[in-house]
């Protein structure tokens, strides 16, 4: 890579990163986007579900707020959620002004969908079940006109923090070589961590690169134990890696969950039945699988008929048929899969972190909006709002662009061998998945610590090292939190405990993720 420097470096190319980059460029900054693969390799582009915002006359900001707080199981920050729901319609209108098209009904009004945890139809979709692709295409199509440089196949290694404590750029892996990219401001938008498990809705680039780099740089990450498992990931026997998602909107239109004997799973579990919050549905599925000895459950949408499937969910219909399943005539085999990480780098809705000049947005950040469990379709909405605000914040002066000759990254000694990723996923599937137990978490930590750094730096080694770092952080936090709350479930502590209505803050201490504080904010709700 030729020598490169910029005012604002955005690491990641999902909706949050693209929004941030466009806002910074509009403010007159020289902006570069650095992405691990191609510009389209992100969870945003794959999102089937839509964007939540209050539109209908039967809805209200108060109701959207309450639904989000309920899903978050007592760990949301009320002020930030209130901020999100009030600014969501404005953010979506801005996206429409940029050229995004959302589905409308016969009268030309927004076609609002109902999804899990919502008490009103407030979810906008695009191309039926390709909402994320529409958002991503709309934003990415404007990069050239904005004068934004895009570096593809350029992967974050570490943050560079100057002697004054401000960010000075990053080190990156490009064409097999480590390079330093100076920047006045760095926006981390590296996405989630779903690829730490063998069954996930995430692309394989979601290995926690931003979180691992933040931990190595001395930052705090919050609530890593809250990993949301989506209830309806297509079950494919023997599948490793990303599996197709069956959108929550399918249940919103009337599909129901059955165990393999044909029994309705959600009857008597929750007032919203099959549209209960995701943590509730996934936990009920897990219990049904244990009771029947099966490795999956069934989603029955056969009542829709061919016409409804073709008009409402054409992408999902095609995906099912590609795997030999016809949802028009037979139930779809599904199982919970790693989906959305509710924890992350401690940040505000404007992306600001504890390090001057370093911002974190999207799934990489923990803003307090999602709490212990995300409400469906709040994430793309948050990405647009936080992305745009962080782009404006990135223009705050934090010193001149440093010269490549005057910054030096901390050199790590040793990397885990790339082949370690497979046993790491085995550990996570077995002990740090949907249902956890203290003994298993202890075992997971012990086995993760036994993996030795024996490799030089390459892409596979970086993946294994980052995955092990974040896996240990999740297991450490999950072991500390001796209760079941939201997306964190302990078999040995099955009840929610009011004394744990606090955040879990972790840092690296002598190379190990360590709980350093348990914070209860005034506005936690």
N, C-alpha and C positions, 0 to 999 in steps of 0.2 A: 504494500500500500504506500503511495506517496505521502509525504508529510501532510498532515491535515490538522486544522484547528478551527474553532468556531466560537461564537458567543454562547450559544445554547446547544447542548448535545442531548437529544432525546434517545434513550435506550429502550427500544421496543416500538412495534408498529401496529398495535391494536388501536381501538377507538380512543382510549385515553391518551396514548402517545401521539397519535395523529392530531387530535384536537389541541393538545398542548403545543405541538410544533406549529400548527397554523396560526394559533393566537400569538405566539412569540414572533413569528415572521411578520404578521400584520402590524406588530408594534415596532418593526424596523430592525430586528435582530438578525444576525447571520445564524441560520439554524441548520443543524445536521441531524438526520435520523439514522441511527445505527441499529440494524436488525439482524438477528442471529441467522435467519434463512432468507427467504424472499419477503417482500413487503406484505404479502397476504398471509403469511404463516402466523396466525394468532387465533386465540379463542373467539375474539370478536367476529372474525369473518365466518366462523362456523356456527354462530349462535342462531338457533331456530326461533326461540322465544323472542319477544319483542321488547318494547321500552315502556315502562310504567309511568303514567302521568294522569292527573285528573283532567278528564275531558267531558264526561257525561253529566247530564243534569241530575242524575241520581247518585252522584259521587261528590266527595268533598275532600279538601286538604286534611281535615281532621280525621276522616276515615282512612285515607292513605297513610297518614302518620300512625294511627292506631294499629293498622295491619302490619306495618313495618316493625313497630315496637313489640307487638305480640310475637312475630316470627323470630325476632332477635333475642327472645327469652331472657330479658332483664339486663342485657349488656349493651344496648344501643345508647348513643348519646342523643338525648331528645333534641337539643338545639340543632345538631347537624342533620338529623332526620327531618326536622321541621324546615330547615333551610332547603334540603333536597326536594321535598314534596312541593314547596311553594315555587321553586325555580324550575321544576321539571317541564311544565308546559312551555315555558319560554325557551328552554334548551332545545326542545323538539321542534318548535317553530323556527328557531335559528337553523337547525339542520335542514328543515324543509326549504328555507330560503337558499341554502347552499345547493339544493337540487335533489334531496332525498324524497322518494315517493313512498307513501304508506297506503295500505289498502283502504278502500272506501266501500260503503254499502250502496244499495241501489239509489239512494237519495244523494250520494256524493259526500256523505258524512263519514268520519273515521270509523272503520270497522273495528270495534273494540272487543278484545278477547278477555276471557276470564281464566285466571291461572291460580295455582295453589297458594293459599293464604290470603287471597284477595276477597273482599266482600262486595266488590263492584267490578264491572267490566271497565278496565282502564289500561289495557295493554295494547299498544299499537303494533301491528305486524306489517311487514313488507314482503311482497311476493309469496304470500301465505305463510311459508315456513322458512324464509331466507332473510329474516330481518337483519341479522348481523352482517350478512354480505352486502345488503343495500347500504347500511351505515358505513361500512368499511370502504366500499367503492366510491361513495359520495365524498368521503374525506380524502382518500388517497388520490382521487382524480384531480385534486386541487393543489397537489404538492408542487408540480412543475411551475404553475403560474405564480405560486408564492415564492419561488426561488429557493426552495428547500433542497439541500443535498441529501441523497439517500445512499448509505453504505450498506449493501446487502452482504450476507455471509460474513458478518463481522460481529464477533461474540464478546460480550462483557466478561472480563476476568475479575478485575478489582477496581475499586474506587481509589482515586489519588486524593488524599487529604493533605493540605499544606500545613506548614508549621503554625499558622495562625488559626487552624481549625476549620478553614473553609475548604470546600471542594475545589480541586484544580484540574479535574479531568478524570479519565479512566485509562486502564490498560485493557487491551482487547486482543482477541485471537483472530488473525486475518491471514488466510492462505497458509496456515500452519505456523505462523510467526506471531510472537507477542509484540504489539506496538503500543505506543502511548498516544492518546488523543487529548490534547489540552482543551479546556473549555472554561468559560466564565461561570457557567451554570450547567448542572447535569440534572435531567429529569429521568428518574427510573420508572419505566412503564413496561417491565419485563414479564408481566402476566403471572400466572398461577403456578401450582405445584402438582397438578394431577398426574403427571407422568411418573411420580414416585410410586404409584400403584399399577398393577398390571391391567386392571379394568378401569378405564377412564373415558370421559367425553373430551378430554383435552388433547391437543396435538402434542407430539413427543418433545417439542421445544420447551414445554412447561415443567422445568426441573428446578425452579426456585433460584435462578441465577442472581436476580436482584437482591433477594433476601440473604443469600449466602455472602455476596459481596458486601452488603450492609453490615452483617455480623462481623466479618473480618475487619471492617473499617471501624468497629467499635460502637456501632449504632444499636439502638434498642429495637427489638421486634416485639409485637404485642399479640397475644391470644393465638399462637400458632396451632393450638390443639383443635381449633374449630374449623375442621375441614368438612364441607358439605358434600354429602353423597346424593347424587340425583337418583330419584327412585326408579326412573325408567330409561336405563341404558339398554340397548338391544343386547340380549344375551347370545353370544356366539361361543360355543364350546371350544376351549383351548385358545381363545383369543388373547393376545398380548399386545397392549397398547390401545390406541384410540378405537372406541366402538361407537357406532352411530347412536345419536340421542333420539329418543321419542319424546317430542316436546310436551311440556305440561299442558299446552293448549289442547292436546288430544283429550285429556281428561276433562278439560274445561268444556268441551263439546259433548261430554257424556260417557266417555269410555270408563270402564271400571276395572279394578285390580282383583284378580282371583288367585288363590293358591292352586297348585296343580290338581287338587281334587275338585275344583270348581267352586269353592267357598269364597264369598266376598270377604276380602281381607280387612277393609276399613270399617265395616259395620260395627258400631258400638265403640270405636276407638276415639273418634273425634267428631264434633258437630258438623264439620265440613266434609267428612267422609274422605272420598278420594281426592279432594282438593284441600286437604289439610296442609300445613306447612311441610316442607320437604323433609325435615328431620323426623317428624312424626311418621310420615308415610314410609320412609326408608327403614326406620326402626321396626314398624309393623311388618314390613316385608321380610326383614331379617328373622323375626320371630316365626313367621309363617314358613319360611324356608327350613328353619330348625325343626319345626313341628312335623313337617312332611318329609324331611330328609332330602329335599330337592335343592339344586343349586340355582333355581330361578323361580319366578312367579309368572303370571300371565296378565297381559293387558288386553281386555276384550273390547274392541271397537267394531265388531262385526255388524252392529246395528246401523252404522253410518251408511253402508252401501257404497258402491263404486263411485257414484257421482259426487258424494260428499268428500270422499278421500281424494279424488282428482281435483276438486275445486278448492279444498281447504288445506290439504297436506300433501301436495304432489311430490315434494322432495322426500318426505318420510316414506310415502308409499313406494317410491322407486327404490329407496335404500332397503326397505324390508324385502321387496321382491328380488333384489340382487342377492340376498342371502337366503332365498328359497322360502320366504314366508309371504303369504298373501293375507294382509290384515282385513281385507274385505270379507274373507270367508273363514278365517281362523284367528284365534287369539295370538298376540305377539309375545314371545318369551322375553322377559326383561329381568334385570337385577339392578340393585344399587351400584353406582359407579362413582369414583372420585370426580368431583365436578368443580366446586368453587371454594376457594380458600377465603375465609372470613377474617383471618388474621393478617398481619403484615408489618411493614415499617410504620412506626407511629408517625402520622401525618394529619394535617388539617385538610378540609375540603378544597383548600387552595394549593395543596401539595407540600406545604412547608414542613420540613423535618427539623431535627435538633441540630443539623449541620448547615451553616450558612451556605447558600448556593446549591444545596442538594434538595430536590423535590421528589416526591413519590406519588404516583397516581395509579388509578385502576386497581386491579387485583393485587398488585405489589404492596399497596398501602393499606393501613388499618385506620380508617377515618372515624370509626364509631357508628357509621351508618348501618352496618349489617349486624352488629352485635354478635351473638353466638350462633346465628343462622340467618342466611340471606333470604329476604322475601323475593320470590320469583320476579324477574325482569326489572329489578332495581339497578342491576349492575351496569348495563349500557347507559342508562340514564345518569348514574353517578359518574361514569367515565366521561361523558360529554361535559358535565358541569365542572368536575374537578380538572379535567384536561384544559378546558378553556381558561379557568382561573389560574392554573399553574403556569400556563403560557404567558399570561399577563404578569404574574409574579416573577417569572424568570428574567424579566427585564430590569428588576431591581439591581442597582449597582453593588457588586461584591468584589470589585477590583478588576484590573485589566486582564485580557486574555493572556495566560502565561505562555512563555516560549517553551517548546519541547525540550530545549537544552537546559531549562532551569526547573524542571519538575522531575521527581524521582518516585517511583512506586515502591511500596514495601514488597520485597521479594519473599514469596513463600518457599519453604523448604519441603519439597516432596509433594506428590499428588497420589491419590488412590488410583489403582489400576482400573482401566475402563471396564474390564469384565466384572468388576464389583457391583455394577448397576443391577445385575440379575439377582444376586443374593439380597441386595438392599430392597428390591421390590418384593421378594419373598418374605422378608422380615415385616415389611409394611402391610402386606396382605394378611399375614398371619396374626400379628399382634397390635398393629396401629391402624386398624381399619374402622369399620362402622361400629363394631362392638369391641370394647377394650376391657382389660383386667390388669390389676397391679402386677401380678406375677408375669404376665406376658410383656408388659411394658418394661419391667426390669430386665427380662430376657432380651428384649429388643435392644435396649441400651448396651447391654453387655456384648452382644454380637456385633453391633455397629462399631464399638470401640476396638474390637479385635481385628478389624480390617486395617491393614497397615499401608502406609504411604510408601510405595515402591516404584512409582512411575514418574516419567518426565511429563511435561505439559503437552497435551494434545486435546482434541475435542472430547474424546471418550473419557480421558482422565478428569477433565474439568466437569463433565456431567456427573461422574461417579462421586467426585469430591463434594460438589454442591449438593447432590442428592443426600449424601451421608450427613452433611452438616444440618440440612433442614429436617431430615428424618429424626436425628437426635434431638433437635429443638422441639419437634412435635411430641415425641415420646416423653421428653423431660417435663413439658408443660402438662401433658395428659396424666402423667404419674403424680404430679403435684395437685392437680384438680380432682380431689376425691369426692366427686359428685357426678351426676348426669345432668347436663344442661345443653339445650340446643343440639348442635351437631356433634357434641362430645358425649359419648355414652360409656359408662363404666358398669360392667356386670356386678362388680363387687361393691359398688356404691350407686345403686339404681335410682336414687331419688335426688331431686334438686335440693341444694343446701343454701339457705339465705346468706350464710357467712361467706360463700363463694361468689357473691354478686359483685365481683371485682375483676379487674383485668389482670392478666398474667404477663409481666414484662420480663424479657430475657435478654441477656448479653452473653458474649463469649468470655468466659473467665478461665484463664490458663488453657485455652483451646477447646473448652467444653461449654455448650449452651447451659446457662445457669439462670434459674429464676432469681431476679435481683430485687423485684418489688411486686407487690400486689396492690394495684391502685384502684381506689373507688372514687370516681369523679363526682362532683356535685350534680352534674346534669345527666348522670347515668339513669337509664329508664328501662 
